[in-house]
């Protein structure tokens, strides 16, 4: 098990774990989010290749439209 | 130096009382020019508060007419306004709230063709739109033209907002490109709690007033998001993305392209 911080909350995960797997495990779709790993944006094409490590801080940011239309 | 009338001094007294605003700050608000793109869920509270605050020139652009289903959250429009262009309905309310404000209404869509001309004369732009291609278009136009703007988005019980200033992270730094059509539902499909629009829109309005008066710390290089079910608010630190296609080290977006019409909106017109 490894301790990481996801969206400001402590979480325990089992390694090895890719960023893609972490996103999916949190009920999100990789194509529909943006992710920061330790404060740096990660290009979506690299989600598969990124291996989560102990102590990582991950932010998953969601697309949000809304506001105008009927 | 602006000479406020006794009525204006009274109208704006609660601003003037604020140490961080004062007469000077109110002058800056009264000299401010703000363009609000979209007179819907977000635009409604933004427009109401900017009007009440006495922003000198408020531009508003929206191609839509008021629909009965808008009234649950678009609080600048009233029941008798159904069928009326949103910008006309909004202009009428702004006039009634505050005759000091000059309103420039555009019953039109914000497109790559008119974007630069529309934003040119304004100090600050507010994104109150619903579709991702237009959100990206607003971002690109403001980044290229060096205009500060506030991004806002709401969905179901959630809201998010960030403020872009020249040299701070832009919307594309966070979200590289629009999601695939229909991947992310619009409010018209997924629904939204009406008051969420007010929560987010008033945050955007506060950012505008902070920007105009130079007060406090803007949501620049920060993305604020909240969930109204838990009432948890979260601020994520951002910084400019070197690979950003519009403001990064090697920008590939140097001119505006037509926003592809999104398939997000289920509603057939």
Boltz contact constraints between the chains, C-beta under 6 A:
constraints:
  - contact:
      token1: [A, 8]
      token2: [B, 234]
      max_distance: 6.0
  - contact:
      token1: [A, 32]
      token2: [B, 179]
      max_distance: 6.0
  - contact:
      token1: [A, 32]
      token2: [B, 183]
      max_distance: 6.0
  - contact:
      token1: [A, 32]
      token2: [B, 184]
      max_distance: 6.0
  - contact:
      token1: [A, 34]
      token2: [B, 174]
      max_distance: 6.0
  - contact:
      token1: [A, 34]
      token2: [B, 175]
      max_distance: 6.0
  - contact:
      token1: [A, 41]
      token2: [B, 241]
      max_distance: 6.0
  - contact:
      token1: [A, 59]
      token2: [B, 236]
      max_distance: 6.0
  - contact:
      token1: [A, 63]
      token2: [B, 179]
      max_distance: 6.0
  - contact:
      token1: [A, 63]
      token2: [B, 184]
      max_distance: 6.0
  - contact:
      token1: [A, 64]
      token2: [B, 153]
      max_distance: 6.0
  - contact:
      token1: [A, 64]
      token2: [B, 155]
      max_distance: 6.0
  - contact:
      token1: [A, 64]
      token2: [B, 160]
      max_distance: 6.0
  - contact:
      token1: [A, 65]
      token2: [B, 130]
      max_distance: 6.0
  - contact:
      token1: [A, 65]
      token2: [B, 132]
      max_distance: 6.0
  - contact:
      token1: [A, 65]
      token2: [B, 153]
      max_distance: 6.0
  - contact:
      token1: [A, 65]
      token2: [B, 186]
      max_distance: 6.0
  - contact:
      token1: [A, 66]
      token2: [B, 130]
      max_distance: 6.0
  - contact:
      token1: [A, 66]
      token2: [B, 153]
      max_distance: 6.0
  - contact:
      token1: [A, 66]
      token2: [B, 154]
      max_distance: 6.0
  - contact:
      token1: [A, 66]
      token2: [B, 155]
      max_distance: 6.0
  - contact:
      token1: [A, 66]
      token2: [B, 187]
      max_distance: 6.0
  - contact:
      token1: [A, 66]
      token2: [B, 192]
      max_distance: 6.0
  - contact:
      token1: [A, 67]
      token2: [B, 38]
      max_distance: 6.0
  - contact:
      token1: [A, 67]
      token2: [B, 40]
      max_distance: 6.0
  - contact:
      token1: [A, 67]
      token2: [B, 41]
      max_distance: 6.0
  - contact:
      token1: [A, 67]
      token2: [B, 42]
      max_distance: 6.0
  - contact:
      token1: [A, 67]
      token2: [B, 128]
      max_distance: 6.0
  - contact:
      token1: [A, 67]
      token2: [B, 130]
      max_distance: 6.0
  - contact:
      token1: [A, 67]
      token2: [B, 154]
      max_distance: 6.0
  - contact:
      token1: [A, 68]
      token2: [B, 38]
      max_distance: 6.0
  - contact:
      token1: [A, 68]
      token2: [B, 40]
      max_distance: 6.0
  - contact:
      token1: [A, 68]
      token2: [B, 128]
      max_distance: 6.0
  - contact:
      token1: [A, 68]
      token2: [B, 129]
      max_distance: 6.0
  - contact:
      token1: [A, 68]
      token2: [B, 130]
      max_distance: 6.0
  - contact:
      token1: [A, 69]
      token2: [B, 130]
      max_distance: 6.0
  - contact:
      token1: [A, 69]
      token2: [B, 188]
      max_distance: 6.0
  - contact:
      token1: [A, 69]
      token2: [B, 265]
      max_distance: 6.0
  - contact:
      token1: [A, 70]
      token2: [B, 67]
      max_distance: 6.0
  - contact:
      token1: [A, 70]
      token2: [B, 69]
      max_distance: 6.0
  - contact:
      token1: [A, 70]
      token2: [B, 70]
      max_distance: 6.0
